[in-house]
């Protein structure tokens, strides 16, 4: 059984892999990633969604309003 990832580990991972000049390369600092109508399986099934980003903005938004995605 593996140990759960810590907040520091997640933050370090995001900084190392997805931060460019203190901006998130995944969501553009919006806190949301919207792939609806843009992501499809090889068979053509649409699998896009709106999700919170792993960046500080996305994690904060999810913590403060976890139901925010229901309105999108």
C-alpha positions in Angstrom: 0.0 0.0 0.0 1.4 3.4 -1.0 1.4 6.5 1.1 -0.9 9.4 -0.1 0.8 12.3 -1.7 1.4 15.4 0.6 0.4 18.9 -0.3 4.1 19.8 -0.5 4.8 17.0 -2.9 1.9 18.1 -5.1 3.1 21.7 -5.0 6.6 20.7 -5.8 5.5 18.5 -8.7 3.3 21.3 -10.1 6.2 23.8 -9.8 8.7 21.5 -11.5 6.5 20.2 -14.3 3.7 22.8 -15.1 4.8 26.2 -13.8 6.4 28.7 -16.2 7.4 32.1 -14.7 4.8 31.5 -11.9 2.0 30.8 -14.3 0.2 27.4 -14.8 0.8 25.8 -18.2 -2.3 23.6 -17.7 -5.0 26.2 -17.0 -3.4 29.6 -17.6 -4.0 30.5 -13.9 -7.8 30.1 -14.3 -8.0 27.2 -11.9 -10.1 25.1 -14.3 -9.2 22.9 -17.2 -12.0 22.6 -19.8 -11.5 19.9 -22.5 -15.2 19.6 -23.5 -15.4 19.2 -27.3 -11.7 18.9 -27.6 -10.7 15.4 -26.3 -11.8 12.2 -27.9 -10.8 8.5 -27.7 -9.5 6.8 -30.8 -13.0 5.4 -31.4 -14.4 8.9 -31.4 -16.0 8.9 -28.0 -15.9 12.4 -26.4 -14.2 12.2 -23.0 -13.6 15.9 -22.3 -14.7 17.4 -19.0 -14.3 20.5 -16.8 -12.1 19.8 -13.9 -10.2 21.7 -11.2 -6.5 22.2 -12.0 -3.8 20.9 -9.7 -2.3 24.5 -9.5 -2.8 26.6 -6.4 -5.7 28.4 -7.9 -7.5 25.2 -8.8 -6.9 23.6 -5.4 -8.1 26.8 -3.6 -11.2 27.0 -5.7 -12.0 23.3 -5.1 -11.5 23.8 -1.4 -13.7 26.9 -1.1 -16.4 25.8 -3.6 -16.3 22.1 -4.4 -19.7 22.3 -6.2 -18.6 25.1 -8.6 -18.3 22.7 -11.5 -21.9 21.7 -11.3 -22.9 25.0 -12.8 -20.7 24.8 -15.8 
